[in-house]
Structures are given as structure tokens and as C-alpha cells.
Amino acid sequence: MGKESIEGLEPKKLWEIFYGITQVPRCSKKEEKIREFVKNFASEHKLDFKEDATGNIVINVPASEGKENAPKVVLQGHIDMVCEKNKSTEHNFDTDPLTVYRDGDWITADGTTLGADNGIGVAAAMAVALDKDAVHGPMEILCTVDEETGMTGVSGLQEGFISGEYLLNLDSEEDGVFYVGCAGGQDTVGVMELVMQNCVDDYEPYEIIVTGLEGGHSGLDIHRGRANAIKLLAFLLARFEGMNIKAYEIFGGSLRNAIPREAEVKVVIDPAEVEKVKEIIEKFKADALLEYKITDPNIEIKLNKLSEKPDKIFTTQYFKKIVNVLLALPHGVISMSKEIPGLVETSTNLATIKMDGEVIIIGTSQRSSIESAKNNISLSVASLFSLAGAEVKIGDGYPSWTPNMDSPLLKKSVEIYKRLFGEEPEIKAIHAGLETGLLGSKYPGLDMISFGPTIEGAHSPGERVNIPAVEKFYKLLKEILKELAE
């Protein structure tokens, strides 16, 4: 583990920079240290840079000799990362570097997300700026903040902050694919005031934990039919209907753009019913493992005795309402594209549930490549919250990126790919938000594509990046820049 995990990997400079990035805490909305890393990189290599009020940074890279009059190209990626860890992993994302290791042809992290999304893209842009063998026109390296929790960084970009004619977004996760479109998205949140009563004297406290799920990205993985830990917990709780079991805490999921891998409820149980509760849990676990034997073969449901008993518990009626809301909320694919085979058109993710002071907050997120469809599914979720008496909060969201199949940049990039690798690349739209949607709305006419190496398990502790694909990605990036400079 550690820096030796990247020894001997090519391109050397890219991997060195990426490893450096993994050693810097950079959770979304906490990018102060990684912003200093970027600015120090620019200063160390005598590259001019500027930053805006939102925290975005653009580094100006002079053209290769003789290419000063070539069109300016923007290399763009985000410097924040999703900070997820296994429950058993001891890691403080605010202070601790990631523990990186090599596993065959992959680089991954020990029990945490790796941040290859989008650290690899940022590292590639920095590496090519230093590469003496790279031929390119003038470049701008645009490093945006807070992509993962609402794209507030790119939302805050002001007119004139970048000036390129072409933009290469380096935030895709499939080798051999050029992305030319993306879904728009928004959040729909329900806030429900707590209704509590005194705890029953002779009941005993327990926690029920749903864990071991695969989770994944709520856009890229939503079509895989993986289990949702919050949904599973709700289905389990429904089986206790009429029993002497009362809840006092409930939480699950952690991020708006991740399928929940874990969920938990704290309850008090009549001692006479504990064995029956255990039987129901075991039966439910067997049912869940059968239902999700392909996608989630490691589902665990645990019942643990607790030492401290609460003073207050949810009222029976309130607890039933919470469970019913979770049962009724849609999750997963709503519709598939009729134009692009295999593309999810519209989806919704039941993402989080948490207690905060005197309320329970249920977070959901919706995505669609069609603006009206995104608004419609959000309205459906909001209506359900309203029927339950919840306060509804709908986020501003972000726009979709409409494919331009006549893009000169796309045509040139496809030709280069075929020449380099002897095969046709795939042209896709992605059911996830890319910053290109907002960039296109802010800079109309900007010719854009998105590409990157193979990254698996983004937004989950299983995240890993493929080593051979990174070398191929970098070779392609250099060749596209060279051709654009001709």
C-alpha cells in the first residue's frame, strides 16, 4: 500500500500527480486543501492561474512552440470527491489521506472511495501540461468544485472565466466511449416533524442494521436493479405490523447521488417478542437474498442489543406514516429512451433518511434527459410527501446536455480513436449529470465531448480505476490535443 502501489506505472507523471491528489482531503464542499494543491501546482510550474468567488480555478497553459495561434482548448474536471467508507473502516475524510493499493490491473483504496472520479481526469490535465512530448495549442485547465453535491462550482462560473473554443470534459468512466449528452437532475426533499411519546418502561433497546449492499452511482448504476437499503429496511419494518416494537431513530444512505448501501433503525421491543422479531428478520433476509441473489449477494441484516434506553420514542401512528412513505416512494428506472438503445431516460433515487433536531429528512434525486420528464417525476415524489404532511423542498437542479452528432470535435476525436486503436469508439449519452450541461448553457457554442478511462464502483468504497485504460486514455488525450493544434 502507499506510493509503491503506483511504481512503474505509465504515464509516470499522471500517476504521481494522481497519488498526490489522493493524499489531500477533498470531500465536496470541503475543497480548501485540494484548491491549495492546485494553486501550488500552478505556482511551482510557473503557470498563471485565477480563481473565482465560488472556488473554481483555471490554469493557463501556454501553447507548444509554433502552436500559439491554434484554437484554445479547455481541459475540465472537478476536484471534489464522494467521501464514502465502509462502516467498519476507521477513516477521517477531513484529515486522513486515502490508503491506495494496487490489485492486479486496478488501483483502489482500502475501505473508502478512491476519488478517481474525477482525480484521474484532473491528474491527466496537469500531466499533459508538463509533458514535454505533448503538442498542443493554448490550453486552460478548469478545475471546478462541488460537482458531486449539486454542481454548485460550475453553476457559479461567470462569463469570461474561460475562453476556449473546444472543451474536453475528463469525467467519464468507460474506456472506448465518447459521451455527447447527459441527463439533467434535481433533488426533491421531504421534511417531517417528529411526533414522540414517552418510552415504554419494560421494553428493551435494539438496533436493526441493513448492510452489505452493493450501492453505486444513482445514475450510472440505477438500471442494474441493485437493492436500496432504505427500501429494504422499510419492507422489513412493515413485517412488524401489529407487534410490540417501537422506533426512536432511523437513518440510511449518505449521499444524494448514491444508491443507499446501509440503513439502520433503533427500536425498543417487548422482551416477549424478541424471538419473534429475530425469526422475522431471518425470514426477511432469506427472501432478500433470493430476490437480489445476482445484484446483492452479500446482504446482511443484524439485530444488536443496545445498552442505553431512550426517553422518547416515535408514536405508533407517526412511525407507521414514516414506513408508509418509504414504501410508497418510487426508486429506480422510470422509463428507458426510445431513441438511444439501453439508455435510461428517467429515474429517481430514494437516497437518504436522517434525523436532524426535531425533524426527519428524506432525500431523493431525479434524473432525466428530458426536462419535462424530470420535472414530472419530481412532482410525483413531491405530491407523495405532501400527502404525508411533509414540507417539500425542490432543488434548482441542473440542465441536460443535448447531443450534437454533427460536432466537429466529435468527428475528429472518433477518427483519431480509430487510427490509434483500430476500432470504432462508442458514442453515448449518460444517465448522470455532467458539468457539460451547465457549461453548455453558460457558454453557448462551446464544442464539447467527455471521455475517460474505465472506473468501476464510483461513489462507493469499491471504487477502482483500470491501469491499462488510464494509459490508453492519456494517449488519446495527447493525440486529440495534437490534432486540434494542427
N, C-alpha and C positions, 0 to 999 in steps of 0.2 A: 504494500500500500504506500501511498505518498507519491512523490515526484518520480520515483523509479518506475512507476506504472506507465509513464509516457516515454521512457528512454528508448531511443531507436526508432520512434515513430516519425513518419513523414506526412506532411511537411513539418519539419522540426520547429520552425518559428511559430506556426499556428498552434501546435500542441503546447509549446512553452507558454504562450500567451493565455491559452485556454486554462491551463493548470493554474496560472496566476489568478485568473478570474475566479476559479473555484475556491480560492483561499480567502476571498473577500466576501463578507456578509452582504447580501443584496436582495433581501425579500422586497416584494412590491411595497411601495410607499416608504421604504427604509433604504434608499439608494445612496445615502450620503457617502459611504465609503467607496462604493464602486464608481461614483461620479469622480471622486478624487483619484481613483486608479486611472480612469480615462484621461483626466486632465494631466496627470503626471506622465502618462504615456506620451501625450502630445508634446508636453514641455521637454521631456527627455530627448525626443527626436526632432526638436525644433520645428514643430508643425503648429501653425496658427489654429486657434480654436475659439469658439464663442459658445456661451450658454444662455438659455432664456429663463424667464421667470418661473417656468414650470419645472425646470431641471434638465431639459434636453440639452445635449451637447452636439455640436457639429465641428468636425476636424477637417481643415482644408489641406488636401494633399496635392502638391504641385505635379504637373504632368511630367512624364518621361521626356527626355531631351528630344526635341523635334516634334512633339505631340501637343504643344501648348495650345494650338488652335482647334484641337479636336473637341467634340461635344462633351460637356461636363456630365459625369456620371455620379449619382448618389448611391452609396452602399449603405443600406439601412438595416438596423437590428435594434432590439430592446435589451437593456442592461439589467432589468429586474428578473427575478425568477420566482417560480412557485416554490414555497417552502413547506414541504410535506415530509413527515417521517413516520416510521413505524412506531406504534405505541411503546414498544419495548426499547427503542433506541434513545440513548441519552445524547441529546444534541441541542445546543442553544443557537438558533439561527441568527441571533443578533450579534453574537460574539465569535462563534466557532467556525473555523474553516471546514470545508467538506473533506471527508475521508475518501479519496479517489483510489480505485484499483482497476487493474486490467483483468478481464475474464475472457480469455481467448481473443476473438476478434472484436471485443467490445470494451469500452471504458464505461464504468458505472460508479456508483457511490455506495458506501456502507450504511444501509438503513435509512437513507434520505434521498430526496430528489437530487439529481446531478446538476441541473441547470444548463445542460447542453441546449435546451430551449431557453434562451437564444444565445447562450455564451459561445457556442461554436460559430455562429454567424458573425458575432462581434469580433471574435478572435481571427476569423478569416479576413475580415475587412482590415483589421490592424496589421495582420501579417502581410497582406498584399501591398500595403502602404510602405513597408520596409523592404520588400522583396526587390533586390537589385536586378533580377532577371525578368521582372514583370514589366510589360509595356502597356502604358495606359495614358489617356488624356487627363485633364484636371479632374480630381475626384473630391467628393465630400463624403465623410463618414458620419452618418447621422445616427447618434445613439439616443434612443428615446427611453423614458422612464415609465414605470407603472403600466405596462402593457397588460399584465396578467389580471389586474383587478379593475378593468374598465377603460383601458387605453386613454387615461387622462393625460399622459405625456403628449402623445401625438395630437390629442384633441386641443391641447394648448398651444400648438405650433402657430406662430404668427406669420403673416405674409412676408415673404422675402428672407425667411430664415435659411432656406435652401434655394439654390438657383440652378440645379441640374436639369438637363433635358431628358435623361433616362434615369430610372431608379431600379436598382436590383435589391429587392427585399430578400434577406438571407435567413428567413424564419420559417422555412418549410422543412418537412421531416421525412421525405421519401426520395431516395436516390432514383434518378431517371425520370423525374416528373417536373414539369414546369406548371406552376399554378398561375391561372389568369383570372380567377374570380374567387370571391369568398362570401360567406353568409354575414348578414348583419345580426346584431343581437341586442338584447336589453334584459334588465333584471325586473322581476316582479316580487315584491316582498309583502308578507302579511305579518302584522304585529298584533298580538292578542294579550290583553291584560290578564294577569294571573288572578285566579279565584281560589283562595286557600281556606282550609279549616284546620282545627287542632288535630294533631296526630292521635290515632287510636292507641290507647295505653299499652295493651299487651301484644301489639304487632311487632314483628322483628324486621330490621332493615336489611335489604339486599340490593345488589346491582345486577342488572342483566345487560350483557355486552354482546353485540353482534360485531364480529370481526373476521379477518381473513379473506375479505373480498378483493377482487382484482382492481376495482375502481377504474381510473383512467380519465382521459380528457372528455369533457362533456360534449364536445363537438366531434372530434376525430374518432372517438370510440363509442358514440351513442348507438350506432347501428349494430354493435356486436351483441346486444342483448344481455349485457352483464347485470348482475344483481345490484340493487341500490340498498345500502344498509339501512337507510331511514325507512324505506318501504318495507323491508323485511321485518324490522322492529315493529312497525305498525300492524303488519299481518299477525305477528306473534301476539302482540298485546290484545288484538281482537279475540284471540282464542281464550283469553282470561275473562271474557264477559260473564258477569254474574258471580264471580269469585271474590273472596275477601283479600284483594290485592289492591293497594293504593299507591299512586306515584307521587313523587315530590321533586324530581329533577329529570330533565330529558335533554339530550343533546346528540348531535350527529353531523357528520360532514365537517368540512372546514373552509372550503373554497367554492365560490360561485361557479367556477368553470371546471370543477372536478366531480365525477360521479362518486358519491359517498362510499368509502370503504369500511367505515366504522360508525356505529351508533350505540347509544347507551341510555338506559333509564334507571333511575334509582327508585326503589319501591319499599313499602312495608307490607309484610304478608302475615296473615293469621297463621300461627305455628301449626294449626291443624291442617292447613292446606299446602304447606311447603312441599310435601312429597308429590302432591298432585301437580303443582307448578313444575317441578322437575320432570315429571312424566310428559307434560305438555311441551316443555322445551325440547326434550329428546325427540319426541314425535315430530315437532315442527322442524328441527334440524335435519332429520332424515328426509322429510318432504322437500326442504330447500335444497339439500344436496342432490336429490333426484331431479328436481326442476332445473337446477343450474349445474349439473354434473360436467358439462362441457366448458362453460364460461367461468365458473367459480367453484372449482372442486375442493377448495380449502376453507369453506365457510365454517366458522366456529361460533357457537352461542354458549356463553358462560353465565352461570349463576353464582355470584360470590356473596358470602355473608359479610356484612359491614358491622363495625363496632359502634358507630355513633348513630343515634336515632334522631330524626328531625323533630322540630317543634311543630312544624306546619306541613300539611300535605295538600295536593290538589283535591278539590271537591270531586265527588264521583261524576257529576254531570259535566264539569269542566274537562276532566281527564278524557271522558268519552268523546267530547267535542274535538279535542286535540287529535285523538286517534282517528276519528272520522275524517277530519280534514286531511290528515296524512294519507289515509286510504283513498280518498277521492281525488287528490291532486294527481294530474297526469304526469307521467315520466316516460321519456323515450322518444322514438321516432313518431312524428305525427303524419308526415307524408314524404314520399320519395319524388325526385324530379322526374318529370315526363320527358325532358329534353336530353338530360345527361344520364345515361345508364349508371346505376349504382350510387348516385349522389343523393344523400339525404337533403331534402328541400327544407323541411321544417321539423323542429324538435323542441322539447322542453326538458329541463333537468331539475328535479327536486334535489336541491344542493345542500342545504343546511337547516338545522334547527338548533336553537340555543336559547338559554335564559339570560336575560340582562335586566337586573334590577327587578322591577315589578311586571315585566312582560316576557312573553315567549315570542321569538322572531323566527319566522320560517322563510328561508330564502330560496328563490327559484330563478332560473335563467332560461330565456327563449332565444332560439336562433332560426333564421330563415334567409334564403337567397331572394325571397320575395317580400318586400317591405310590408305589404298588407297582410300577408300570412303571419309574419312575425307579430304584428300588432293584434291580429285576431286571437292567436293562442295566448298572448299576454292578457288579453281581455277576458278570455275564458278562465284563466288562473285567478285574475283579479276578482272576477264575479264570484268564484267559489269562496275566496277569502271574505268577500263582503257578506255573503250568505251566512258565514260563520260569525259575523260580527267583528271581524278584524279590521284594523286600519290598514289601508292598502297604500304602498309606495311603489311607484313605477319609475325606473331609472331613465335617463335620457337616451341611453343606448348608443349604438354606432352603426353607420351605414354599411350596406353591402358593396362589393366591388364587382361591377358588371363586366363579364369577359369581353375583350376586344380581339377577336380571332384574326383581324387584319393588322395587328400591331407589328410595325417593322422590327422592333426589338425582339418580339417573339419569333418571327420568321428567321431572323439572323441567328438567334440562340438555338433554334431547332436544327438549322444547317450545321452549326458548329458541333452540336452534340453528336449528330450522325457521323460527321467527319472524324471526331475524336474516338468514338466508341463503337462505330459500326452498327448502330441500331437506332431505331426510332424512339425518341422520348415520348412519354405520355403527356398529354395536355389535359389538365384537370381544373375544376373548381373545388374548393374545400368547404366543408361544413364546419367552419370555425371562423372566428374573427381574425382578420389580418389588418395590420395597420395601413395597408394599401387602400382599404376602403375609405378611411378618413383622409389619407394623403391625396387620393384622387379627388375627393370633394374640396379639399383646400387648394390643390394645385391642378386645376383642370388642364388636360392636355399632356400631363406627365405620362410618358410611356413607361409601363411597369411590368415586371414579371417577378415571381417569387420562386426560389428553389433552395435546396439544402441537402445535406446528407441524411441517411437513414437514422432516425431517432425513435426508439420504442419506449413506451411507458411514460411519456411526458406527463408531468403533473403528479406522478406517483413515485414512491420510493424505489420502484423497479426501473426507473428511467435509465436508459443506456444509449450510447451513440456508437455506431459501427465504424471501426477504424479504417477499413479499405474504402468505405463510402466517403469518408472525410477527405482522403487523398484525391479521390475522383472529383469530388465537389470543388476542391481548391483548383485543380487543373482546369475544370470547366470555367470557373470564375475568371481565372487569368486569361483564358483564351477569349472569352466574351469581351473582356476589357480591351484586349489587344485589337480585336476586330472593330470595336467601336471607335478606337483611336485612329484607324486607318483612313 
